[in-house]
Amino acid sequence: MANMLVDRIENGTVIDHLQAGIVGKIAEILGIPKLKKRYVQADWLSSRTCPEWRKGLLKVEGYFLTEEQYDLVALLSPDATVNIIENGQVTSKHQVHIPEIIEGLIECPNPRCITRHNEFPEDGSEKEKIEYAGEVKSIFYYDPQTKKFRCHYCERDFSRKEVQLKIDYRQFG
Ligand SMILES: [Zn+2]
């Protein structure tokens, strides 16, 4: 692991303090392995500030996160930090934040929620017919105080562990 840590990058992104155990999954969701860029990933590292904690780390040369990818990292790993490296120097540091409005990125866990139904029920009304006409994009409101996600449609609250990422991995390929 130590050799990975000293592997410097010249221009790119270092994502640190990722939740341990899911670094490979995060790299996959961000589409990093497919980019054919030089990157290192390390998992279950001990943290300098708190030795009993474990964390993950990703360093990617020639790669910068989009706004949506920042949101994805925050959803997967709310304590992550993102450092931008230019000419071998850290030029900016960011703490990720789960946005207060999340559109289309997560799926509602409520099986009866309209966002989970794309087919019009046979006994449905005309109004329902319109609502069911196309795929409904999920909208959630995140409350940083309670750390709950509220579905715009069924108005139920869910924890971060309950909501699931709704993402087509290929869009970042
Ligand atoms: Zn819902």
Residues whose N, C-alpha, C, O or C-beta is under 5 A from the ligand:
A	BS01	ZN	C108 N110 C113 C151 Y153 C154
